[in-house]
């Protein structure tokens, strides 16, 4: 059984987009995971509106990678668009 975890930072637009991603994955028979460590795919919907949000976005990506190095980590949202490479 394939599992996904979605971590959402930021605004209501990100929340709505994350719900849409979850709905789509569920329709393809993916199951939600309780944590990034259990997921085959971890989607992080990032934010860069403030410096704090950008820092939290970087931390979320690093934590997901650390929790499950074998998982596919997908980074989306405004932080991913404005800063495509994590430092």
Long-range contacts (C-beta under 8 A, 24 or more apart in sequence): 1-31, 2-29, 2-30, 2-31, 2-40, 2-41, 3-30, 3-31, 3-32, 3-33, 3-38, 3-39, 3-40, 3-41, 4-30, 4-31, 4-32, 4-33, 4-39, 4-40, 4-41, 4-42, 4-43, 5-32, 5-33, 5-34, 5-35, 5-36, 5-38, 5-39, 5-41, 5-42, 5-43, 5-64, 6-32, 6-42, 6-43, 6-44, 6-45, 7-36, 7-42, 7-43, 7-44, 7-45, 7-60, 7-64, 8-45, 9-44, 9-45, 9-46, 9-47, 9-53, 9-56, 9-57, 9-60, 9-77, 9-79, 10-45, 10-46, 10-47, 10-49, 10-53, 10-77, 10-78, 11-47, 11-49, 14-45, 14-46, 14-47, 14-77, 17-45, 17-76, 17-77, 18-43, 18-45, 21-45, 35-67, 36-63, 36-64, 36-67, 36-68, 36-71, 37-67, 37-68, 38-68, 39-68, 39-71, 40-71, 40-72, 41-71, 41-72, 41-73, 41-74, 42-67, 42-68, 42-71, 42-72, 42-73, 42-74, 43-74, 43-76, 44-73, 44-74, 44-75, 44-76, 44-77, 45-76, 45-77, 46-75, 46-76, 46-77, 46-78, 46-79, 46-80, 47-77, 47-78, 47-79, 48-77, 48-78, 48-79, 48-82, 48-83, 49-78, 53-79, 54-79, 54-83, 58-86, 58-87, 61-86, 62-86
